[in-house]
Amino acid sequence: MDFYIGGTVAQPGRVNADNIGNPGFNVFQQVPAATYTLSAHLNGVTPDSVLTSFSGASLLAGGVYTIILTETKNGSANSYALNILQAAY
């Protein structure tokens, strides 16, 4: 899965569990405070391969967020959603 923030791929070329061999993948990625469209795409496929997107994500200055991709099985089809969790501190 490729993850996009405002149309720009974040950490391209990632694969499942690749952070085990590269702890640098576990650090926070800073972006300017703004309202973004977040989207998840099939890994390595053109940007048109959107699994799901979330429009209007307001990321605040100094905010810390976890973005989670969830999958729900609906019979023979799957549906995906992006969920945003803001840290409370």
N, C-alpha and C positions, 0 to 999 in steps of 0.2 A: 504494500500500500504506500502510495506517495501522499504526503500531506501538504496542502497549499494554504498559505496565509496571504490573502489579498491577491491571488493569482501568481504568487511566487512559491516554487517548491521549497520546502524546508527540509534540510538534511537529505538530499537526493541519494538514491542508491542503497537505502536501508533495507535490511532483510530481517526476518524473524529472529529474535534473540541475539542480534549482532552486538548488543551492548555488553555481552559477557566478555568478549575479547577486546572491546574498546570502551573503557569507562568514560571516555570523552563524550560518548553519545548520551550520557546521563546528565549532562549539565543543562541549565536553563538556556533557552535561546531568547535573546532580547529583541523586541520589536518596538518601534515608536508607538506611543499611545495614539489610538485611532479606532475607528469602527471598520471592521474587516468582514469579508466573506471568507469563511473557512471551508475547505473541501477535502475530501478523501477520494483518491483516484486509484485505479488498478496500477500496480507497481510496474514502472518501465513502459507504460503504454501512453499514447498521446494524451494531452490534457483533456481531451473530449471524453475520456473514460470515467466520468464522475460516478462514484458509488453513492455519495450523499454530500450535501453542503449545508452550511448554516450561515445565513445572511444576517447582518446587523450585530455581529459580535463586538461589543465595546470593550476594548482592552485599555485599562487605565494606566497612567504613569505609576510605576512602582508596584503594580499589581502582579501577583503570581497566580498562574492558572494551570490547571491540568485539563487537557483535552482528551476525551476518551471516545474511541470508535466502538459502537456496539452493533451486534448483529442479532437479528431475530429471525428464526425459521418460521415461515408461513407455508406449511405444506411442502410443495416442491420448490418454492421460491424463498429468497432471503431478502430481508429489508435491513437497511443500515441507518444509523443515526450518529451524529456528533453531539456530544454532551460536554459542556464547559463547567468546570468546577473552580471557583475562585477560592484561593486560600484565605482563611480567616486567622489573623494574627494580631 
